[in-house]
Amino acid sequence: MAKRISMIDLFAGCGGMTSGFVAAKGYKPVMAVEWDLHAAATYAANFGESHMRWGDIALVPDDDIPPADVIIGGPPCQGFSNLGTRDVNDPRNKLWKEYIRFVRHARPKVFVIENVDRFLTSSEFELLQQEVREGGLLEEYDLSSGLLLAADYGAPQRRKRAIVIGSRIGKIPLPEPTHGRGNPMGLKTWRNVRDAFSGKNISDRPETTSLPESKVIYFDKEVPGPFKSEDLHIGRTPTALSLLRYSHIPPGGGRFNLPEELLPNCWKKKKTGTTDVMGRMRWEEPSVTIRTEFYKPEKGQYLHPQWEPGPDGYRVDRPITHREAALLQTFPEHFVWCGTKIQIAKQIGNAVPPVLAESIAKHIKPYIYRSQ
C-alpha cells in the first residue's frame, strides 16, 4: 500500500481545498494555517484542531514548518480581484512570499496555488516565475499554470480560478476537464443548480432567519457553532418592495426586467452593465460564482431559480440560503460550520470548491506515488 501523502494547507480558510484533497483519498493534513478565528474553527471542527495554526502566517517560525509532500493554498487575492482595489502594493498580495517560505522549508514534491484569474497577469506572478528560474528560490520546481472553470470539474458553478502547480518531480500539467456543456465527447455533462439541490429535502420557505444557539471552544476561544448543513438553511426578511421586485425577475433575468416604477434611482441612471444584479438563477445551468454576499440579490444573480410565468405561476421569491450556497460550492453534507451568519457566508464564498480541489488532488497523486 502506498504511504499517505503529507500535506500543508496555507491560508486554509474553512478548509475547502483540504476537503477536496481528503476526499481524493491518500492525503494526510499535517499542518494548516489560517488567521481568521472562525474559519480556523470551522477547519478544526472538520479536520482536527491539533495541526491547525490559528494566527498570522508570518509569525510561524521556520523551525515549526514540518516536511510535507504537498503544499496547497490560496494567498489572499483581494488586490488582484476585479471586486477589489487592484492595488499592487496591497500588503495582502505580498503574502505569497510567505507561501514561498513554507515551500523552501517543507520542500514539498508538489505545491498548488489557487487564486483569482487576475493573478496570472500580476507582477507577483511574474516574480514567482522568476523564482523558478536558475538561481531563484524555487529553482528546483517546474511551473504549470492556467485558468480552470469549476463547472468543468464537476461543480454546479461557473467559477473561474487561476491554478499554479509547481513540481520538483517533473513538470505536471493542469488536469483535463471531466465535464463540459451539453453532451461533449467523452465528458460528463455540466452539473446544474437542480443537480446541486436535488434530493436534499430543502424547503422553499426556510423556517428561521437565525442559526441555533450553540457555542464551542477552539484555540481557547468561544465561537458560535458547530452547525450542521441543515442549520444553514436560514432565510431573510425582505421588504414588501423587495418581494415585489423579486417577483418580476424570471430565470436568467435581472434588474433590466424590472418595470420603471420599481427601479431605484441609481439603476434608472445606470442603463448598462451589472447585468447580474438582482438576477435569478436557472435550474438547468450552473450558478454564477458564489461570492461572500450571496444572500444579497443586489450583489448578483442569487435569487432562487424557481419561477413560473403567469399570475398563478409558482415562484420562490428569495435569495439562496447559506445551505444552498454551500451545496453550489460542493461542500459535503457532513461538513460543519463555526461563526455567525455573516462569517460563515464569507467562508463559503471565499472557499475553493471541494470538487475542483479533489480533481487536482487526484491528478497529481500518481506523479507523487511514482516519485516515492
Secondary structure, DSSP 8 states (H G I E B T S, - for coil): ----EEEEEES-TTSHHHHHHHHTSSEEEEEEEES-HHHHHHHHHHH-STTEEES-GGGS-GGG----SEEEE----TTTSTTS---TT-GGGGGHHHHHHHHHHH--SEEEEEE-GGGGGSHHHHHHHHHTSTTSTTTT-EEEEEEEEGGGGT-SB--EEEEEEEESSS-------SEESSS-TTSEE---HHHHHTTS---SS-S-SS--S-EEEETTEEEE--B-GGGG-------HHHHHHHHT--TT--GGGS-GGGS-HHHHH--SS-TTTT-B--TTS-B----TTTT-GGGSS-B-S-B-SSTT--B--SB--HHHHHHHTT--TT--B-S-HHHHHHHHHHS--HHHHHHHHHHHHHHHHHH-
